[in-house]
């Protein structure tokens, strides 16, 4: 479900790219002509990504709760994780607003479009993130809150700047992307047991085909913004498709690992095997064709993968 430049430099870059009133470039829309602020704030939370992050934490919590789940603890974990993920998304919007203005697919986001002031996004992001980590600290346990805080630091201070420095940024970014799943396990158990690392591995390997397919589709946009993505440095697509296939195979192995270590039952692993094989079909088609159309199929299949895996875990609990 996957880059540091100092904020002050981003401010300078952003200001330098703002069109002047008399320029021929497209002027930023006036706030009063736009949709309500609450909808733009919602977009800042990156709800699609935050949803996948939150349900991955749910998967970790389910694996760590072999018996009846503590409903209050579960709700606190989910709400805290969702707030933290959304806050990180808003802060990422703030940090990358100048670069988003140069990319066609992101130029209409709330900040580069001018609908939301950067200060509003910064205060909003810091507030939501702090609330999420604080909620996890007070209502789950210190370990879960620490993992959430580590996620914030790694995503914003390591992964985000690395996107402009090395193509290994995507691999590095899988760590903060997978930590919330481990946090779900920690919330349920209070430790970092082997079962927690299995769900961490699933989320880590899953992110590679997800982001590689996305980056291949928008490689020209990423190149325009100066991002060091693998598809940008791989014009033929050979390395991109090979890595996509490789990490998908690792994802298949990781997906059955909860059953191998005894935290998932007999009803889980056959479904995990079938799901992994199903995912291989669009990945192999992309490996053969290297087209944007097949890359999109990989992306859509990856979006479905984690929710479907969660369904398998839920069914396994029902029949256990």
N, C-alpha and C positions, 0 to 999 in steps of 0.2 A: 501498500500500500506507500523514489525517490525522489566552492560557492561561497577571509572576512574583510569587508571594507568598512571603515569607521563611519558611523552615522554622519559625522560632520562632513566627510567627503561626499557621502550620498546627498547631503543637503546642497553642497556646492554643485554636484552634478545635476541634481533635480532642478535647481534654480537656473542653471545654464541652459536647460532644455525647455524651460517654460517659454511658450511663444509670446512675443511682445504684442501689444494691442494693434500695432500697425503692420504686423507680418502677414505673409500670405499663407502661413501654416494654419491648420484648423485650430480655432480658438477653443479653450476649455468651455464646456457647457456651464451656464450659470446655474448655481444651486437651486434657485427658485423654480427653474423649469424642469427639475429632475424629480425622480420619484422620492418618496419619503426617506428621511435619514435612516430610519430604523431598518429599512431594506438594505441600504448600503452597509450599515454596521453588521447586518447579518452576513453579507457577502465577505466582509473582512474576516469573519470567523472561519472561512473556508469550510462550509458545512459538510460538503461531500467527504473531504479528507478527515474532518473531525469525527464524522459518523463511523468511518472505517476504523479509525484509531480507537474509538470508544467500544465498538463491538469486539475488537481484538482484545481489549482489556476484559470484556465480558467472557471471552473464551478462556483467558487465563484464570479468571475467577471460578469458572465452572470446573476447570481441570483441578483446581485447588480445593474444591468443595465436594468430596466424594459422597457426602451425606446431604442432608437438607441445607440449603443455602440460607445464610442470614440475610433476610430481606433488607433490613435497615442498612447493614454494612454494604450490601450490593448497591443500593441506591446512592449512598454516599460516594462509593468508588466510581460509579458511572458518572455521576454529576460532576465530581471533582476532575475526573479525566477529561470529560467533554469541555469543561471550562478551561482547563489547561491547554488542551489541543486548540481550542478556538482562540485563546489568547496568543498562543504562539503563531497561529495563522495571521492574526491582525498585526503582530509585530513584524512578521515576515513581509507583509504588505508594506509596512512603513519603511523597512530597511531597503526594499527593492523597488520602491516606487519610481525612482529615476530610470531604472533599467526596464521596468514594465512599460514605461512610456514609449520605448523604442520597439516593442514587440506588438505585432498586429493582434495576437490573441489576448493580450493583456492591457492594451492601451485604453480600453473602456472600463477598467477596474475603478473603484471609487476614488483612489488617490491620484493616479495619473490623469484621470478625466477631470479632476478638479472638484468633484462633488463633495468630497470629504477633505477637510484640512488635515495635513500631516500631524499636527499637534493633537487633534481629536483622536486620530487613529492610535497615536502613541499612548495617550492616557487611557484610552479604551483597552488597548492590548495589555498594558501593564496591570490595570485593575482586574481584568478577567483572569489573567495568568496568576496573579497573586491570590485571588479568591479561590481558584482551583487548587493550587498547591496548599493553601491554608485549610481548605475543607478536607483534603486528604490527610493532612497532619492531625487535625483535631478529631476526625470521625473515622479514620481507618487506622493507620499506624505510621510511625516515623519512617520505616523503610519504604513504604509506598510513596509517601511525600518526597522522600529523597530521590527516588527514581524519577518522579515527575519533574523535580527541580533539575536533575541531571539531563533530562530530555530537553528542557528549555534551553539550558546552556549549550549543549551539544548542537542542537538544531540552529540556534541563532548565532552563536559565537564561533562555531566550527564549520558545520555543513554549509550554511548560507554563504560565508565568504569563500569557501573552497570551490563553489560553483564557478568562480571566475579565475581559478588558479590551476586546477587539475581535473582531468577526466575521472579521477578516482573519487570525486565528490559524491557520486551516486552510491558507491559502495560504502563510503563513510556515513552517508545519510541514512543507510538502512539501520544503523545502531539506534539513533534517537527515534526512528520510525517504529522499531520493534520493542523498545523499552516499555511502552504502555501495556503491552500484552504481559510482560513480566511483572509489571505493576499490579495487574489484576490478580495474578497468582500470589504475589506478596500480600495483597490486601486480604486474601482468604486464609493464607497460611502463616504470615508473619516471617517467612523465610524465602530464600532463593533456591528452592529445591530443584531437582532434576526435571520434574514435570514443568516447572516454569521456564526452564531453558529450552524445552521442546517447542513451546508456543512462541518463544522468542525467535528460535531458528526458523519456524514457519513464516513469521512476519518478515524476518530479515531476507530470506530468499525470495519471498513473494514480491517484494518491492522492486527487485531488479528487472524482471520482465515487464512489470507494470510501468516503470519509469523509462526503460530503454525504448519500449514501443512508443510511448508518448514523445520522447525526445526525437525519435526518428521522424515522426509525423511533423514536428515543428522545428526541425534542425535548422532551417533557414532563419527562423525567428530567433532561436538561441544564438546563432552565429552573429546576427545583427546586433544583439545585446551584449556580445562578448562573453557568453557563457562557454566554459570548457566542458562540453558534454561529449560523450563518446561518439554519437552520430555526427557531431560537427567535425571531428577529426578523422572521420571514417567515411569518406565520400562514396565508396563503393557499397558500404553497408555490410561488408564481410565480417568484420569484428563485432558489429552490433548484433547481427542475427546469431552468430556463434555464442556470444555471451548470453543472449536471451534464451537460447536452447539449453545451455549449460546450467544456468540458474533455475530454469524450470525443472530440469531433472533433479537438482538438489532439493527443490521445493517438494517434489513428489516423495523423496526419501524422508524429508523432515515431517511431511504431513502424516506419515504412518508412525512416526517416532513416539507419539503419546501412548499408543497401544503397546509398543515395544517395551516401554519403561513402566507400564502398568497403571497409568493414570487415565486411560480410556479403555473401553471394553470391546468385546467381540463385535458389537453392532457398529462400531466406529470405523475400524480399519478397512473393511471391504469398500465402504462408501468413499473413504479417503483415497483408496487406490483407483476407483472408478473416476472420481473427480479429477485426480491428477492426470489420468489418461485423457480425459475429456479436454483438459487444458492444453495438452500436448498437440492436439489437432491444429488449432489456429497458430500455435507457436511454430510448428513444423511447416505450415503453409507460409508463414512469414520468413522462415529460414530459407525456403526455396525461392520465393518471389521477391522479397525485399521491397514490396510495394507499401505505400501509405495505407491502402485499403486493408491489407492483411495486418498491418501494424495496428490499425484501429480495432480489428477483430480481437487481437491479443489484448489490447487495452480493455475492451468491454468484457472479455472473459475474465480478466484479472479482477475487475471490479465486482464480478459476481462470485469469485472464488472464495473470499473470506466469509461472506454471509452464508454461503452454502456449507462451508466447513463448520460454521457455528451451528447450523441446523443439524449436522451429523452429530456433533457433540451433545446437542439437546436430546436428540432421539436416543443416543446411547445412554443418557441419564434415565430416560423414561423406561427403557427396557432392562436396565441394570438390576 
